[in-house]
Amino acid sequence: MFKLSDFFIMLAVAVSFAVSGLLWFEGKQLEGLFTAIWVPSILAFGIYFKLSSLLARRD
């Protein structure tokens, strides 16, 4: 059930989260918040594409 594409989505989420934390603690709070917004966006796109492929396979 866990595919290679899922791995890359989670990797992108982890990198985005790490970069946002790094920016935040370096004193660049605005850039850190902007980058932190990417995390739910990447997850939402991943969920959308996973559901699309599951529904296409079902038909």
PDB file of N, CA, C and O in Angstrom:
ATOM      1  N   MET A   1       0.824  -1.196   0.000  1.00  0.00           N
ATOM      2  CA  MET A   1       0.000   0.000   0.000  1.00  0.00           C
ATOM      3  C   MET A   1       0.866   1.257   0.000  1.00  0.00           C
ATOM      4  O   MET A   1       0.451   2.292  -0.522  1.00  0.00           O
ATOM      5  N   PHE A   2       2.048   1.179   0.572  1.00  0.00           N
ATOM      6  CA  PHE A   2       2.955   2.331   0.600  1.00  0.00           C
ATOM      7  C   PHE A   2       3.812   2.292  -0.649  1.00  0.00           C
ATOM      8  O   PHE A   2       4.642   1.397  -0.808  1.00  0.00           O
ATOM      9  N   LYS A   3       3.618   3.262  -1.542  1.00  0.00           N
ATOM     10  CA  LYS A   3       4.312   3.276  -2.827  1.00  0.00           C
ATOM     11  C   LYS A   3       5.477   4.250  -2.794  1.00  0.00           C
ATOM     12  O   LYS A   3       5.656   5.001  -1.835  1.00  0.00           O
ATOM     13  N   LEU A   4       6.254   4.223  -3.848  1.00  0.00           N
ATOM     14  CA  LEU A   4       7.404   5.112  -3.957  1.00  0.00           C
ATOM     15  C   LEU A   4       6.962   6.575  -3.988  1.00  0.00           C
ATOM     16  O   LEU A   4       7.641   7.438  -3.430  1.00  0.00           O
ATOM     17  N   SER A   5       5.840   6.858  -4.630  1.00  0.00           N
ATOM     18  CA  SER A   5       5.338   8.233  -4.670  1.00  0.00           C
ATOM     19  C   SER A   5       4.974   8.729  -3.273  1.00  0.00           C
ATOM     20  O   SER A   5       5.161   9.906  -2.964  1.00  0.00           O
ATOM     21  N   ASP A   6       4.458   7.838  -2.431  1.00  0.00           N
ATOM     22  CA  ASP A   6       4.149   8.212  -1.047  1.00  0.00           C
ATOM     23  C   ASP A   6       5.421   8.575  -0.288  1.00  0.00           C
ATOM     24  O   ASP A   6       5.430   9.501   0.523  1.00  0.00           O
ATOM     25  N   PHE A   7       6.484   7.841  -0.560  1.00  0.00           N
ATOM     26  CA  PHE A   7       7.768   8.135   0.071  1.00  0.00           C
ATOM     27  C   PHE A   7       8.244   9.537  -0.302  1.00  0.00           C
ATOM     28  O   PHE A   7       8.712  10.284   0.556  1.00  0.00           O
ATOM     29  N   PHE A   8       8.125   9.894  -1.584  1.00  0.00           N
ATOM     30  CA  PHE A   8       8.578  11.213  -2.021  1.00  0.00           C
ATOM     31  C   PHE A   8       7.710  12.331  -1.455  1.00  0.00           C
ATOM     32  O   PHE A   8       8.214  13.413  -1.155  1.00  0.00           O
ATOM     33  N   ILE A   9       6.424  12.082  -1.308  1.00  0.00           N
ATOM     34  CA  ILE A   9       5.545  13.080  -0.699  1.00  0.00           C
ATOM     35  C   ILE A   9       5.935  13.310   0.751  1.00  0.00           C
ATOM     36  O   ILE A   9       6.029  14.452   1.201  1.00  0.00           O
ATOM     37  N   MET A  10       6.162  12.225   1.483  1.00  0.00           N
ATOM     38  CA  MET A  10       6.565  12.359   2.887  1.00  0.00           C
ATOM     39  C   MET A  10       7.950  12.990   3.015  1.00  0.00           C
ATOM     40  O   MET A  10       8.209  13.731   3.964  1.00  0.00           O
ATOM     41  N   LEU A  11       8.834  12.702   2.071  1.00  0.00           N
ATOM     42  CA  LEU A  11      10.153  13.327   2.065  1.00  0.00           C
ATOM     43  C   LEU A  11      10.029  14.835   1.844  1.00  0.00           C
ATOM     44  O   LEU A  11      10.711  15.617   2.506  1.00  0.00           O
ATOM     45  N   ALA A  12       9.161  15.246   0.917  1.00  0.00           N
ATOM     46  CA  ALA A  12       8.945  16.671   0.674  1.00  0.00           C
ATOM     47  C   ALA A  12       8.361  17.356   1.900  1.00  0.00           C
ATOM     48  O   ALA A  12       8.733  18.484   2.220  1.00  0.00           O
ATOM     49  N   VAL A  13       7.452  16.682   2.584  1.00  0.00           N
ATOM     50  CA  VAL A  13       6.870  17.233   3.810  1.00  0.00           C
ATOM     51  C   VAL A  13       7.940  17.390   4.884  1.00  0.00           C
ATOM     52  O   VAL A  13       8.005  18.422   5.552  1.00  0.00           O
ATOM     53  N   ALA A  14       8.775  16.375   5.050  1.00  0.00           N
ATOM     54  CA  ALA A  14       9.823  16.427   6.073  1.00  0.00           C
ATOM     55  C   ALA A  14      10.840  17.523   5.778  1.00  0.00           C
ATOM     56  O   ALA A  14      11.268  18.232   6.689  1.00  0.00           O
ATOM     57  N   VAL A  15      11.227  17.666   4.520  1.00  0.00           N
ATOM     58  CA  VAL A  15      12.181  18.716   4.147  1.00  0.00           C
ATOM     59  C   VAL A  15      11.570  20.086   4.374  1.00  0.00           C
ATOM     60  O   VAL A  15      12.231  20.978   4.905  1.00  0.00           O
ATOM     61  N   SER A  16      10.317  20.266   3.977  1.00  0.00           N
ATOM     62  CA  SER A  16       9.649  21.546   4.181  1.00  0.00           C
ATOM     63  C   SER A  16       9.538  21.884   5.658  1.00  0.00           C
ATOM     64  O   SER A  16       9.759  23.028   6.055  1.00  0.00           O
ATOM     65  N   PHE A  17       9.197  20.893   6.471  1.00  0.00           N
ATOM     66  CA  PHE A  17       9.086  21.106   7.910  1.00  0.00           C
ATOM     67  C   PHE A  17      10.439  21.475   8.512  1.00  0.00           C
ATOM     68  O   PHE A  17      10.526  22.375   9.348  1.00  0.00           O
ATOM     69  N   ALA A  18      11.488  20.783   8.090  1.00  0.00           N
ATOM     70  CA  ALA A  18      12.829  21.061   8.611  1.00  0.00           C
ATOM     71  C   ALA A  18      13.311  22.449   8.198  1.00  0.00           C
ATOM     72  O   ALA A  18      13.896  23.171   9.005  1.00  0.00           O
ATOM     73  N   VAL A  19      13.067  22.816   6.955  1.00  0.00           N
ATOM     74  CA  VAL A  19      13.483  24.139   6.480  1.00  0.00           C
ATOM     75  C   VAL A  19      12.717  25.235   7.206  1.00  0.00           C
ATOM     76  O   VAL A  19      13.294  26.262   7.563  1.00  0.00           O
ATOM     77  N   SER A  20      11.423  25.027   7.428  1.00  0.00           N
ATOM     78  CA  SER A  20      10.645  26.053   8.130  1.00  0.00           C
ATOM     79  C   SER A  20      11.126  26.212   9.569  1.00  0.00           C
ATOM     80  O   SER A  20      11.208  27.331  10.075  1.00  0.00           O
ATOM     81  N   GLY A  21      11.442  25.110  10.226  1.00  0.00           N
ATOM     82  CA  GLY A  21      11.986  25.194  11.585  1.00  0.00           C
ATOM     83  C   GLY A  21      13.335  25.880  11.615  1.00  0.00           C
ATOM     84  O   GLY A  21      13.608  26.692  12.499  1.00  0.00           O
ATOM     85  N   LEU A  22      14.178  25.554  10.651  1.00  0.00           N
ATOM     86  CA  LEU A  22      15.496  26.188  10.562  1.00  0.00           C
ATOM     87  C   LEU A  22      15.367  27.693  10.357  1.00  0.00           C
ATOM     88  O   LEU A  22      16.052  28.477  11.015  1.00  0.00           O
ATOM     89  N   LEU A  23      14.489  28.091   9.445  1.00  0.00           N
ATOM     90  CA  LEU A  23      14.290  29.521   9.204  1.00  0.00           C
ATOM     91  C   LEU A  23      13.735  30.217  10.442  1.00  0.00           C
ATOM     92  O   LEU A  23      14.162  31.321  10.780  1.00  0.00           O
ATOM     93  N   TRP A  24      12.791  29.581  11.111  1.00  0.00           N
ATOM     94  CA  TRP A  24      12.186  30.173  12.302  1.00  0.00           C
ATOM     95  C   TRP A  24      13.232  30.426  13.377  1.00  0.00           C
ATOM     96  O   TRP A  24      13.292  31.515  13.949  1.00  0.00           O
ATOM     97  N   PHE A  25      14.052  29.424  13.651  1.00  0.00           N
ATOM     98  CA  PHE A  25      15.022  29.554  14.736  1.00  0.00           C
ATOM     99  C   PHE A  25      16.246  30.380  14.351  1.00  0.00           C
ATOM    100  O   PHE A  25      17.040  30.744  15.218  1.00  0.00           O
ATOM    101  N   GLU A  26      16.407  30.680  13.062  1.00  0.00           N
ATOM    102  CA  GLU A  26      17.455  31.603  12.636  1.00  0.00           C
ATOM    103  C   GLU A  26      16.996  33.052  12.743  1.00  0.00           C
ATOM    104  O   GLU A  26      17.771  33.970  12.475  1.00  0.00           O
ATOM    105  N   GLY A  27      15.752  33.259  13.129  1.00  0.00           N
ATOM    106  CA  GLY A  27      15.239  34.611  13.289  1.00  0.00           C
ATOM    107  C   GLY A  27      14.448  35.119  12.102  1.00  0.00           C
ATOM    108  O   GLY A  27      14.041  36.281  12.084  1.00  0.00           O
ATOM    109  N   LYS A  28      14.224  34.273  11.114  1.00  0.00           N
ATOM    110  CA  LYS A  28      13.451  34.661   9.932  1.00  0.00           C
ATOM    111  C   LYS A  28      12.048  34.071  10.061  1.00  0.00           C
ATOM    112  O   LYS A  28      11.678  33.137   9.350  1.00  0.00           O
ATOM    113  N   GLN A  29      11.275  34.645  10.993  1.00  0.00           N
ATOM    114  CA  GLN A  29       9.971  34.078  11.322  1.00  0.00           C
ATOM    115  C   GLN A  29       8.995  34.114  10.143  1.00  0.00           C
ATOM    116  O   GLN A  29       8.254  33.155   9.928  1.00  0.00           O
ATOM    117  N   LEU A  30       8.989  35.197   9.389  1.00  0.00           N
ATOM    118  CA  LEU A  30       8.050  35.305   8.273  1.00  0.00           C
ATOM    119  C   LEU A  30       8.335  34.250   7.207  1.00  0.00           C
ATOM    120  O   LEU A  30       7.416  33.611   6.695  1.00  0.00           O
ATOM    121  N   GLU A  31       9.609  34.073   6.877  1.00  0.00           N
ATOM    122  CA  GLU A  31       9.975  33.050   5.896  1.00  0.00           C
ATOM    123  C   GLU A  31       9.676  31.649   6.434  1.00  0.00           C
ATOM    124  O   GLU A  31       9.265  30.765   5.682  1.00  0.00           O
ATOM    125  N   GLY A  32       9.885  31.454   7.732  1.00  0.00           N
ATOM    126  CA  GLY A  32       9.582  30.168   8.348  1.00  0.00           C
ATOM    127  C   GLY A  32       8.101  29.844   8.304  1.00  0.00           C
ATOM    128  O   GLY A  32       7.720  28.704   8.036  1.00  0.00           O
ATOM    129  N   LEU A  33       7.263  30.840   8.566  1.00  0.00           N
ATOM    130  CA  LEU A  33       5.813  30.620   8.491  1.00  0.00           C
ATOM    131  C   LEU A  33       5.366  30.338   7.060  1.00  0.00           C
ATOM    132  O   LEU A  33       4.512  29.483   6.825  1.00  0.00           O
ATOM    133  N   PHE A  34       5.950  31.064   6.107  1.00  0.00           N
ATOM    134  CA  PHE A  34       5.604  30.843   4.702  1.00  0.00           C
ATOM    135  C   PHE A  34       5.950  29.418   4.279  1.00  0.00           C
ATOM    136  O   PHE A  34       5.168  28.754   3.599  1.00  0.00           O
ATOM    137  N   THR A  35       7.120  28.961   4.685  1.00  0.00           N
ATOM    138  CA  THR A  35       7.538  27.604   4.338  1.00  0.00           C
ATOM    139  C   THR A  35       6.713  26.564   5.087  1.00  0.00           C
ATOM    140  O   THR A  35       6.463  25.482   4.555  1.00  0.00           O
ATOM    141  N   ALA A  36       6.288  26.867   6.303  1.00  0.00           N
ATOM    142  CA  ALA A  36       5.472  25.927   7.078  1.00  0.00           C
ATOM    143  C   ALA A  36       4.105  25.715   6.435  1.00  0.00           C
ATOM    144  O   ALA A  36       3.500  24.658   6.613  1.00  0.00           O
ATOM    145  N   ILE A  37       3.616  26.693   5.698  1.00  0.00           N
ATOM    146  CA  ILE A  37       2.330  26.551   5.009  1.00  0.00           C
ATOM    147  C   ILE A  37       2.417  25.483   3.919  1.00  0.00           C
ATOM    148  O   ILE A  37       1.396  24.910   3.540  1.00  0.00           O
ATOM    149  N   TRP A  38       3.610  25.210   3.414  1.00  0.00           N
ATOM    150  CA  TRP A  38       3.770  24.197   2.373  1.00  0.00           C
ATOM    151  C   TRP A  38       3.425  22.801   2.875  1.00  0.00           C
ATOM    152  O   TRP A  38       2.954  21.969   2.100  1.00  0.00           O
ATOM    153  N   VAL A  39       3.650  22.533   4.154  1.00  0.00           N
ATOM    154  CA  VAL A  39       3.457  21.176   4.689  1.00  0.00           C
ATOM    155  C   VAL A  39       2.027  20.676   4.458  1.00  0.00           C
ATOM    156  O   VAL A  39       1.864  19.613   3.858  1.00  0.00           O
ATOM    157  N   PRO A  40       0.981  21.387   4.904  1.00  0.00           N
ATOM    158  CA  PRO A  40      -0.371  20.875   4.638  1.00  0.00           C
ATOM    159  C   PRO A  40      -0.732  20.909   3.158  1.00  0.00           C
ATOM    160  O   PRO A  40      -1.541  20.102   2.700  1.00  0.00           O
ATOM    161  N   SER A  41      -0.140  21.838   2.404  1.00  0.00           N
ATOM    162  CA  SER A  41      -0.416  21.887   0.969  1.00  0.00           C
ATOM    163  C   SER A  41       0.128  20.650   0.266  1.00  0.00           C
ATOM    164  O   SER A  41      -0.557  20.055  -0.566  1.00  0.00           O
ATOM    165  N   ILE A  42       1.351  20.264   0.595  1.00  0.00           N
ATOM    166  CA  ILE A  42       1.942  19.066  -0.004  1.00  0.00           C
ATOM    167  C   ILE A  42       1.136  17.829   0.384  1.00  0.00           C
ATOM    168  O   ILE A  42       0.872  16.967  -0.454  1.00  0.00           O
ATOM    169  N   LEU A  43       0.745  17.743   1.654  1.00  0.00           N
ATOM    170  CA  LEU A  43      -0.071  16.605   2.094  1.00  0.00           C
ATOM    171  C   LEU A  43      -1.418  16.570   1.374  1.00  0.00           C
ATOM    172  O   LEU A  43      -1.892  15.497   1.000  1.00  0.00           O
ATOM    173  N   ALA A  44      -2.034  17.729   1.178  1.00  0.00           N
ATOM    174  CA  ALA A  44      -3.324  17.783   0.484  1.00  0.00           C
ATOM    175  C   ALA A  44      -3.190  17.320  -0.962  1.00  0.00           C
ATOM    176  O   ALA A  44      -4.029  16.562  -1.448  1.00  0.00           O
ATOM    177  N   PHE A  45      -2.142  17.768  -1.656  1.00  0.00           N
ATOM    178  CA  PHE A  45      -1.921  17.304  -3.027  1.00  0.00           C
ATOM    179  C   PHE A  45      -1.667  15.799  -3.059  1.00  0.00           C
ATOM    180  O   PHE A  45      -2.166  15.106  -3.945  1.00  0.00           O
ATOM    181  N   GLY A  46      -0.901  15.294  -2.108  1.00  0.00           N
ATOM    182  CA  GLY A  46      -0.639  13.861  -2.049  1.00  0.00           C
ATOM    183  C   GLY A  46      -1.905  13.056  -1.837  1.00  0.00           C
ATOM    184  O   GLY A  46      -2.108  12.030  -2.487  1.00  0.00           O
ATOM    185  N   ILE A  47      -2.760  13.513  -0.933  1.00  0.00           N
ATOM    186  CA  ILE A  47      -4.028  12.825  -0.680  1.00  0.00           C
ATOM    187  C   ILE A  47      -4.918  12.872  -1.914  1.00  0.00           C
ATOM    188  O   ILE A  47      -5.559  11.879  -2.260  1.00  0.00           O
ATOM    189  N   TYR A  48      -4.960  14.018  -2.576  1.00  0.00           N
ATOM    190  CA  TYR A  48      -5.784  14.159  -3.778  1.00  0.00           C
ATOM    191  C   TYR A  48      -5.348  13.178  -4.864  1.00  0.00           C
ATOM    192  O   TYR A  48      -6.178  12.475  -5.442  1.00  0.00           O
ATOM    193  N   PHE A  49      -4.042  13.134  -5.139  1.00  0.00           N
ATOM    194  CA  PHE A  49      -3.566  12.249  -6.199  1.00  0.00           C
ATOM    195  C   PHE A  49      -3.712  10.774  -5.818  1.00  0.00           C
ATOM    196  O   PHE A  49      -3.970   9.938  -6.684  1.00  0.00           O
ATOM    197  N   LYS A  50      -3.552  10.448  -4.549  1.00  0.00           N
ATOM    198  CA  LYS A  50      -3.739   9.061  -4.113  1.00  0.00           C
ATOM    199  C   LYS A  50      -5.205   8.648  -4.262  1.00  0.00           C
ATOM    200  O   LYS A  50      -5.497   7.553  -4.740  1.00  0.00           O
ATOM    201  N   LEU A  51      -6.118   9.521  -3.854  1.00  0.00           N
ATOM    202  CA  LEU A  51      -7.543   9.213  -4.022  1.00  0.00           C
ATOM    203  C   LEU A  51      -7.929   9.122  -5.490  1.00  0.00           C
ATOM    204  O   LEU A  51      -8.732   8.270  -5.870  1.00  0.00           O
ATOM    205  N   SER A  52      -7.364   9.993  -6.315  1.00  0.00           N
ATOM    206  CA  SER A  52      -7.654   9.945  -7.747  1.00  0.00           C
ATOM    207  C   SER A  52      -7.222   8.618  -8.354  1.00  0.00           C
ATOM    208  O   SER A  52      -7.951   8.025  -9.150  1.00  0.00           O
ATOM    209  N   SER A  53      -6.037   8.155  -7.976  1.00  0.00           N
ATOM    210  CA  SER A  53      -5.567   6.881  -8.529  1.00  0.00           C
ATOM    211  C   SER A  53      -6.384   5.706  -7.995  1.00  0.00           C
ATOM    212  O   SER A  53      -6.649   4.755  -8.730  1.00  0.00           O
ATOM    213  N   LEU A  54      -6.785   5.761  -6.728  1.00  0.00           N
ATOM    214  CA  LEU A  54      -7.606   4.678  -6.177  1.00  0.00           C
ATOM    215  C   LEU A  54      -8.981   4.625  -6.837  1.00  0.00           C
ATOM    216  O   LEU A  54      -9.494   3.543  -7.122  1.00  0.00           O
ATOM    217  N   LEU A  55      -9.574   5.783  -7.078  1.00  0.00           N
ATOM    218  CA  LEU A  55     -10.886   5.812  -7.727  1.00  0.00           C
ATOM    219  C   LEU A  55     -10.798   5.394  -9.186  1.00  0.00           C
ATOM    220  O   LEU A  55     -11.715   4.753  -9.699  1.00  0.00           O
ATOM    221  N   ALA A  56      -9.710   5.746  -9.863  1.00  0.00           N
ATOM    222  CA  ALA A  56      -9.548   5.344 -11.257  1.00  0.00           C
ATOM    223  C   ALA A  56      -9.347   3.834 -11.359  1.00  0.00           C
ATOM    224  O   ALA A  56      -9.808   3.210 -12.315  1.00  0.00           O
ATOM    225  N   ARG A  57      -8.674   3.252 -10.395  1.00  0.00           N
ATOM    226  CA  ARG A  57      -8.446   1.813 -10.382  1.00  0.00           C
ATOM    227  C   ARG A  57      -9.738   1.048 -10.095  1.00  0.00           C
ATOM    228  O   ARG A  57      -9.925  -0.075 -10.564  1.00  0.00           O
ATOM    229  N   ARG A  58     -10.620   1.667  -9.324  1.00  0.00           N
ATOM    230  CA  ARG A  58     -11.872   1.014  -8.943  1.00  0.00           C
ATOM    231  C   ARG A  58     -12.846   0.919 -10.115  1.00  0.00           C
ATOM    232  O   ARG A  58     -13.632  -0.024 -10.204  1.00  0.00           O
ATOM    233  N   ASP A  59     -12.787   1.901 -11.012  1.00  0.00           N
ATOM    234  CA  ASP A  59     -13.737   1.924 -12.151  1.00  0.00           C
ATOM    235  C   ASP A  59     -13.383   0.950 -13.233  1.00  0.00           C
ATOM    236  O   ASP A  59     -14.086   0.862 -14.240  1.00  0.00           O
TER     237      ASP A  59
END
